[in-house]
Amino acid sequence: MARFKNKKFLIYLGLFIVFILLCLFILPISLPLILAFMTALILEPSVRMLQGRFDWKRKVSVMSIFILFLLLLGVTSYFVTTKVVGEGVKLVENTPHYISKVGDIWEEYEDRLLDLSKDLPDTVVKEFSDDVQHFLDRSKSKILQSFNLEKISAYLTYIPNFLVSLLVFLIALFLFMLDLPRIKHMIYSHLTDATAEKVNFMISRMTGVFFGFFKAQFLVSILIFIVTLIGLLIITPEVAIIMSVIIWLIDFLPLVGSIAILGPWALYHFITGDISLGTQLSVLAAVLLIIRRTVEPKVMGTHIGLSPLATLIAMYLGLKLFGVMGFVIGPFLLILFNSAKEAGIIKLNFKL
C-alpha cells in the first residue's frame, strides 16, 4: 500500500514538473496556437447553435462563424489602422514641440528663480539650475531618440513576425474549430468513467468562470473607454480617440492603470501654465481610478468568484513569465487550478 502511494506521488510530481516546464519553455512560443484553441472554445457555442437551429453540417457552421470572426477582425483592424495610427503619427510629430515648450517654460521659471534667489549664494543657484537643465536636456534627447528613424525601422521589423503569427493563429483556429469534437473524443478515450466525470465537472466549472472573467474585464474596460472618450472629447477633442485607446489599453495593467498616462499629461499642462486643462485631466484620472477600484471587484467577484488580490497576483506572475499575454494566461491557470481542486482532481487537504 505504501509503495502504491509512493508511486502515485511520484507520478503526480512528474506531471507537475512537466507542467512547470511547459509553462516556462513551451507556452511562451506557442501563444498563437494557445490563443487559437481558446478562441475556438469561445466560438464553439455559436457553431453548435447554428448546427441545432438550422440543421447545418459542422463544416458549414464552422465556415460561417469563421467568416464572421474574420469580418469582425477586419473591421477592428481597419479602425486601428485609419484612426488610431493616424492620430498616433500626429502625436509623435508634435512630441518635439511639446518638449521644446517645456524647455522654454523652464527658462522662464529659471529667470524668476534668479530674481527670487538674489540673496542666496551664486554657487547654490547655479548648481541647482545646471542640474535641472541637464535633466531636461537628457530627457529631451532620450524621447527624441525613441522616435528616430532607426527606432521606427526596428519596430517595423516585428511586422513580418506578427503577420506570420497572425496567419498561424487563423489557420489553427479554423482547424481547431473543425476538430474540436474529435479532440474531445480522443482525450476522453484515455480516461476512466470516474475521471471523465471529474473532467466534465472541471470543464463545465472552468468554462463558466473563464467566460465570466472575460465578460467582467470586457464590461469594466468598456465602461472605462466610454468615460475616457466622453471626457477627452470635452477636454481635448483633437487627440480624444488615440488617447482613449491608449488609456483603455494601459488601464488593463493592474499595477499601472490610467493614472500612468493622465498623471504626466496633467502635470505637463500644470507646468506649461494651462491650469484649467491640467485640472480637467486630473479630475478625469480620479474618476477613472474610482470606477476601476469600485466597479472591478464587484463585477469580478460576481462573474468569476475570484478575489481581486488573487486576480492581481495571477496577472502579475503571468506578466513576468509570459509577457503581455500573461494577463490572460495567469488568471486562466488560476481558474484551471481552482476548477481542478473543486472537481477533486487536485487535493490539498494537508496540515503542517
C-alpha positions in Angstrom: 0.0 0.0 0.0 2.8 2.4 0.9 4.6 1.5 -2.3 1.5 2.3 -4.3 1.1 5.7 -2.6 4.8 6.5 -3.3 4.4 5.5 -6.9 1.3 7.7 -7.2 3.1 10.6 -5.6 6.0 10.3 -8.0 3.6 10.3 -10.9 1.9 13.4 -9.7 5.3 15.0 -9.0 6.5 14.2 -12.5 3.3 15.6 -14.1 3.7 18.7 -12.0 7.4 19.1 -13.2 6.3 18.6 -16.8 3.6 21.2 -16.4 6.0 23.7 -15.0 8.5 23.1 -17.8 5.7 23.5 -20.4 4.7 26.8 -18.7 8.3 28.1 -18.8 9.5 27.0 -22.2 6.7 25.8 -24.4 3.8 28.1 -23.7 5.6 31.4 -24.5 6.5 30.2 -28.0 3.1 28.6 -28.6 0.9 31.6 -27.9 -0.7 31.7 -31.4 -1.7 28.1 -31.0 -3.0 28.5 -27.5 -4.9 31.6 -28.4 -6.4 29.8 -31.4 -7.5 26.9 -29.2 -9.0 29.2 -26.6 -10.8 31.2 -29.4 -12.2 28.0 -30.8 -13.6 27.1 -27.4 -15.2 30.5 -27.2 -16.7 30.2 -30.7 -17.9 26.6 -30.2 -21.3 27.5 -28.7 -22.0 29.6 -31.8 -21.1 26.7 -34.0 -23.4 24.4 -32.1 -26.2 27.0 -32.2 -26.1 27.1 -36.0 -26.0 23.3 -36.2 -29.0 22.9 -33.9 -31.2 25.8 -35.3 -30.6 25.4 -39.0 -29.6 21.7 -39.1 -26.3 22.6 -40.9 -23.4 20.3 -41.1 -20.4 21.2 -38.9 -18.2 22.3 -41.7 -20.8 24.8 -42.9 -21.4 26.1 -39.4 -17.7 26.5 -38.7 -17.1 28.3 -42.0 -20.0 30.7 -41.3 -18.7 31.6 -37.8 -15.1 31.8 -39.0 -16.1 34.3 -41.8 -18.0 36.4 -39.2 -14.9 36.4 -37.0 -12.7 37.5 -39.9 -15.1 40.3 -40.7 -15.1 41.5 -37.1 -11.3 41.3 -37.0 -11.1 43.2 -40.3 -13.3 46.0 -39.2 -11.3 46.3 -35.9 -8.0 46.4 -37.8 -9.4 49.0 -40.3 -10.4 51.2 -37.4 -7.0 50.8 -35.7 -5.1 51.5 -38.9 -7.1 54.5 -40.1 -8.0 56.3 -36.9 -5.6 55.3 -34.1 -2.4 55.1 -36.2 -3.3 58.4 -37.9 -3.7 60.3 -34.7 -0.7 58.5 -33.2 1.5 59.8 -36.0 0.3 63.3 -35.3 1.1 62.9 -31.6 4.6 61.7 -32.4 5.2 64.6 -34.8 4.2 67.1 -32.1 6.3 65.5 -29.4 9.4 67.6 -30.1 7.2 70.7 -30.0 5.9 69.7 -26.6 9.4 69.1 -25.2 10.7 72.4 -26.6 7.8 74.2 -25.0 8.6 72.6 -21.6 12.2 73.8 -22.1 11.1 77.4 -22.9 8.8 77.4 -19.8 11.7 76.2 -17.6 13.8 79.1 -18.9 11.1 81.5 -17.8 10.9 79.8 -14.4 14.7 80.0 -14.2 14.7 83.8 -14.7 12.1 84.1 -12.0 14.1 81.9 -9.7 17.2 84.0 -10.3 15.2 87.1 -9.3 13.9 85.5 -6.2 17.2 84.0 -5.1 19.4 87.1 -5.2 20.1 86.7 -1.5 21.3 83.0 -1.9 24.9 82.1 -2.8 25.6 82.1 -6.5 27.1 78.6 -6.4 23.9 77.1 -4.9 21.7 78.8 -7.5 24.0 77.8 -10.4 24.3 74.2 -9.3 20.6 73.8 -9.0 19.9 75.4 -12.3 22.6 73.3 -14.1 21.2 70.1 -12.6 17.6 70.8 -13.7 18.7 71.9 -17.2 20.8 68.8 -17.5 17.8 66.7 -16.6 15.6 68.4 -19.2 18.2 68.1 -21.9 18.8 64.4 -21.1 15.0 63.7 -21.1 14.5 65.6 -24.4 17.3 63.6 -26.1 16.0 60.3 -24.8 12.5 61.0 -26.0 13.7 62.2 -29.4 15.9 59.0 -29.7 12.8 56.9 -29.1 11.1 58.4 -32.2 14.0 58.5 -34.6 14.1 56.6 -37.9 16.3 53.8 -36.7 13.9 53.0 -33.8 10.9 53.1 -36.0 12.7 50.8 -38.5 13.5 48.4 -35.7 9.8 48.3 -34.7 8.8 47.7 -38.3 11.0 44.6 -38.4 8.5 43.0 -36.0 5.7 43.3 -38.5 6.7 40.1 -40.5 6.8 38.0 -37.3 3.4 39.4 -36.3 1.9 38.6 -39.7 3.3 35.1 -39.6 1.9 34.6 -36.0 -1.5 36.0 -37.2 -1.6 33.6 -40.2 -0.7 30.6 -37.9 -3.4 31.8 -35.5 -6.1 32.0 -38.2 -5.2 28.6 -39.7 -5.0 26.9 -36.4 -8.3 28.5 -35.3 -10.1 27.1 -38.3 -8.6 23.6 -37.9 -9.4 23.6 -34.1 -13.0 24.6 -34.8 -13.3 21.7 -37.2 -11.7 19.1 -35.0 -12.9 20.0 -31.5 -15.3 17.1 -31.3 -12.6 14.7 -32.4 -10.1 16.2 -29.9 -12.6 15.8 -27.1 -13.3 12.2 -28.1 -9.6 11.4 -28.2 -9.0 12.9 -24.8 -12.0 11.1 -23.2 -11.0 7.8 -24.7 -8.0 7.7 -22.3 -10.0 8.5 -19.2 -11.9 6.2 -16.8 -15.6 6.9 -16.1 -14.8 8.4 -12.7 -12.0 10.6 -14.1 -14.2 11.6 -17.1 -16.9 12.7 -14.7 -14.4 14.9 -12.8 -13.1 16.3 -16.0 -16.6 17.1 -17.2 -17.3 19.0 -13.9 -13.9 20.8 -14.1 -14.5 21.8 -17.8 -18.1 23.0 -17.0 -16.9 25.0 -14.0 -13.8 26.4 -15.8 -15.9 27.4 -18.8 -18.3 29.4 -16.7 -15.5 31.1 -14.7 -13.4 31.7 -17.8 -16.3 33.3 -19.7 -17.2 35.2 -16.6 -13.6 36.6 -16.3 -13.6 37.9 -19.9 -17.1 39.2 -19.5 -16.1 41.1 -16.4 -13.0 42.5 -17.9 -14.9 43.5 -21.0 -17.7 45.2 -19.1 -15.2 47.2 -17.0 -13.0 48.1 -19.9 -16.0 49.3 -22.0 -17.1 51.5 -19.1 -13.5 52.9 -18.8 -13.3 53.5 -22.5 -16.7 55.2 -22.8 -16.0 57.5 -19.8 -12.5 58.3 -21.1 -13.7 59.1 -24.6 -16.5 61.3 -23.4 -14.2 63.1 -21.1 -11.5 63.7 -23.7 -14.0 64.7 -26.3 -15.0 67.5 -23.9 -11.4 68.3 -22.7 -9.2 67.9 -25.8 -11.2 66.5 -28.8 -8.2 66.7 -31.3 -6.5 63.6 -29.6 -9.5 62.1 -28.0 -9.6 58.8 -29.9 -5.9 57.9 -29.8 -5.5 58.8 -26.1 -8.8 57.0 -25.2 -7.4 53.8 -26.8 -4.0 54.2 -25.2 -5.6 54.8 -21.8 -8.0 51.9 -22.3 -5.1 49.5 -23.1 -2.9 50.8 -20.2 -5.8 50.5 -17.8 -5.7 46.7 -18.3 -2.4 46.8 -16.3 -3.3 46.3 -12.7 0.0 47.7 -11.4 -0.1 50.8 -13.6 -3.6 51.9 -14.6 -4.8 55.0 -16.4 -3.0 57.3 -14.0 0.2 56.4 -15.8 -1.0 58.4 -18.8 -3.3 61.1 -17.3 -0.9 61.9 -14.5 2.1 63.0 -16.5 -0.3 64.6 -19.1 -1.9 66.7 -16.4 1.4 67.6 -14.9 2.7 68.8 -18.3 -0.2 71.2 -18.6 0.3 72.4 -15.0 3.9 73.2 -15.8 3.1 74.9 -19.1 0.6 77.1 -17.2 -2.6 75.6 -18.6 -4.1 75.1 -15.1 -7.6 74.6 -16.5 -6.7 71.7 -18.8 -4.4 70.1 -16.1 -7.2 70.2 -13.6 -9.7 68.7 -16.0 -7.3 65.8 -16.8 -6.7 65.3 -13.1 -10.4 65.1 -12.4 -10.8 62.6 -15.3 -7.9 60.5 -13.8 -9.6 60.5 -10.4 -12.9 59.4 -11.9 -11.3 56.5 -13.8 -9.5 55.4 -10.7 -12.7 55.4 -8.6 -14.5 53.5 -11.3 -11.8 50.9 -11.6 -11.4 50.4 -7.8 -15.2 50.3 -7.1 -16.7 48.6 -10.1 -14.0 46.0 -10.9 -14.1 44.0 -7.6 -17.8 43.7 -7.7 -18.0 42.7 -11.3 -15.1 40.3 -11.0 -16.5 38.7 -7.9 -19.9 38.4 -9.4 -18.7 36.7 -12.6 -15.8 34.5 -11.7 -15.7 34.3 -7.9 -12.0 35.2 -7.7 -10.8 37.8 -5.2 -9.2 40.9 -6.6 -6.0 40.0 -4.8 -5.8 36.5 -6.4 -6.6 38.1 -9.8 -3.9 40.7 -9.3 -1.2 38.1 -8.3 -2.1 35.9 -11.2 -1.9 38.8 -13.7 1.4 39.9 -12.2 3.1 36.5 -12.3 1.7 35.9 -15.7 3.2 39.1 -16.9 6.6 38.1 -15.5 6.5 34.6 -17.0 4.7 35.1 -20.4 4.9 38.8 -21.2 1.8 40.8 -22.1 -0.2 37.7 -22.8 0.4 36.7 -19.2 -2.5 39.0 -18.2 -4.8 36.3 -19.8 -2.7 33.2 -19.1 -2.1 33.9 -15.4 -5.8 34.1 -14.4 -6.6 31.2 -16.8 -4.1 29.0 -15.0 -5.6 30.1 -11.6 -9.1 29.3 -12.9 -7.8 25.9 -14.1 -6.3 25.1 -10.7 -9.4 26.1 -8.8 -11.6 24.1 -11.1 -9.4 21.0 -10.8 -9.5 21.4 -7.0 -13.3 21.7 -6.9 -13.6 18.7 -9.1 -11.4 16.6 -6.7 -8.6 16.1 -9.2 -6.2 18.1 -7.0 -6.5 17.6 -3.3 -4.7 20.0 -0.8 -6.1 18.6 2.5 -2.9 18.7 4.5 -1.6 20.1 7.8 1.9 21.1 8.7 
